[in-house]
């Protein structure tokens, strides 16, 4: 465990950031699953709405440093490809 005052503070900060990152990733995964379920059920309009929301969440995660930009682009590409193919 940290013994210096600054190291203790840095540890507290890292725990808060870790929790925030986990929440962001969880929200992204949830919306991706919702989009997949709507796509599978054939509700293209609903799936497009959820896909747009997921894209927005993913882009925000990139700007906050939670996800790498190429990971985000790949995920968004796959998402929209699946939604658009469900006609």
N, C-alpha and C positions, 0 to 999 in steps of 0.2 A: 504494500500500500504506500501511497505517496506520503512523504514526511515534510516536504516544504510547503509553505502556504500557497505559493503559486501553482505547484503541482496538484495540490488538493482542489484548487479552483478549476484548473484545467480538466481534472477528472470529472468534476460536477458538470462542467460545460459539455464534455464529450457524452455523458450519459443523457443529457437533455437533447442534444443533437441526434444521438442514436435513436431515441424514442420518436422524434419528429420525422426522421428519415423512414423509420419503420411504418409510421402512420401514413406517410405519403405513398410508399410502395404498396401498402395494403389497399389504399383507396384506388390506386391504379389497377391493381389486380382484380378488385371487385368490379370496377366498371368494365374491364375487359371481359370478365366472365358474363356480366349482364349482356354485353353486346353479342357475345358468342351464343348465348341462350336465345336472344331475340332473333339472331340470324338463323339459328337452327329451326326456330318455330315458324319462320317465314315472314315475320313482321319487319320488312325492310325499312319502313319509315322510322319505326322505333329504334331499330338498330343503328340507323344513320345518326339519330339524335344522340344516342349513347356513345357512338363512336366519336362524334365531335367533342363530347364532354371528356372522353378518355384522352383524345388528342391534346386537349387543353391542359389536362392534369399532367400528362407526360411532358409537354413543353415547359410547364412550370417547374417540374421536377428537374429538368435539365438546367434551367436558369438558376435553380437553388443548389445545384451541384449534387443532387441525389442520384441522378442517372447520367451515364455518358451519352453524348449527343448521337453517336452512331447506334447505340442500343435503342435510343428513343426513335430514331428514324426507322430502324428495322421493325420495331414493334408497331409503329403507326402504319407503315407500309403493309405489313401482314394483316393488320386489323381492317384497313380499308379495302384490301384485296378480298378478304373473306366476306365483308359486308356487301361489296359491289357484285361479287359472284353469285350471291343468293338472290336470284331473280324470281 
